[in-house]
Amino acid sequence: MRWSAHISWLFTELPYLERPAAARAAGFQAIESAWPDDERDRAGLAEAVAEQRAAARAEGRDLDVALLNCPAGNTAGGERGFVNDESRREEAEAAFDEAVELALAIGAPCLNLLVGRALPDVPVSRQREAIVSALRSFAPRARAAGLRILLEPVNEIENPGFLAPTPGAAVELIEASGAEHAGQLGLLLDVYHVARAGDDPAAAIKRYGEWIGHVQISDWPGRGAPGTGSLDFTTILSALAESRYDGAVGMEYEPKESTEETLGSWERLGRMH
């Protein structure tokens, strides 16, 4: 398995554009990122990635970009995507195209598309129709660019009203988009969100393994580094191996101290898997 550093969560003690270098120096084989809200970070990311990829190759190894999030609105204010809002369809189309452009520039094969939280005074069925319509529009563009769109189930306990709160709900949206688009769509399985919702991450992997295009891990409770909570990562990673998942496993946790001081957890997992 390849380990990926989520640079929107890890190495936050450093400026954003210095984090790819920190991830390479720490031994990660890939990085991933939420949408960089700062225009200067977006403008400089491709160069920062290219520099660290070249440095990794000089060391005889690789540094890939595993995933990029699409713009998800005002996340600090609680938004988790907005493709469910048909009044913002033009904004969603432009945001997706911008995400495709940046993904191609940095070499990210997957885009994480958050579907949004339920809007008041709009029937949920209508919002689901808006999501499916957006998927039908985005999938051919992703295919043309050689990219895959992933839907991330986000737990409703911390994100009330999220419209794809479970892997099953996300798969329903994918299937509703039509068989002709299903191959371009998949799941981003974050084991924290599955566990926080009260479900078993290993069981979810076994059930939805064919849909999984990317995996993110942190422990529960607390969303800390693996080993700080109660999740059985040996069982979780074994389930991934049994499902023949061959993508990256993203470290998306909240360091309780500096990132460097937390890295022993994934190094131990790396030796085991």
HELIX and SHEET records of a PDB file:
HELIX    1   1 TYR A   16  GLU A   18  5                                   3    
HELIX    2   2 ARG A   19  ALA A   25  1                                   7    
HELIX    3   3 GLU A   39  ALA A   58  1                                  20    
HELIX    4   4 THR A   75  GLY A   77  5                                   3    
HELIX    5   5 GLU A   86  ARG A   88  5                                   3    
HELIX    6   6 ARG A   89  ILE A  106  1                                  18    
HELIX    7   7 VAL A  124  ALA A  145  1                                  22    
HELIX    8   8 PRO A  167  ALA A  176  1                                  10    
HELIX    9   9 ALA A  179  ALA A  182  1                                   4    
HELIX   10  10 VAL A  191  ARG A  196  1                                   6    
HELIX   11  11 PRO A  201  TYR A  208  1                                   8    
HELIX   12  12 GLY A  209  TRP A  211  5                                   3    
HELIX   13  13 PHE A  233  GLU A  242  1                                  10    
HELIX   14  14 THR A  259  THR A  262  5                                   4    
HELIX   15  15 GLY A  264  MET A  272  1                                   9    
SHEET    1   A 9 ARG A   2  HIS A   6  0                                        
SHEET    2   A 9 ALA A  30  SER A  33  1                                        
SHEET    3   A 9 ASP A  64  ASN A  69  1                                        
SHEET    4   A 9 CYS A 110  ASN A 112  1                                        
SHEET    5   A 9 ARG A 148  LEU A 151  1                                        
SHEET    6   A 9 LEU A 185  ASP A 190  1                                        
SHEET    7   A 9 ILE A 212  ILE A 217  1                                        
SHEET    8   A 9 ALA A 248  MET A 251  1                                        
SHEET    9   A 9 ARG A   2  HIS A   6  1                                        
END                                                                             
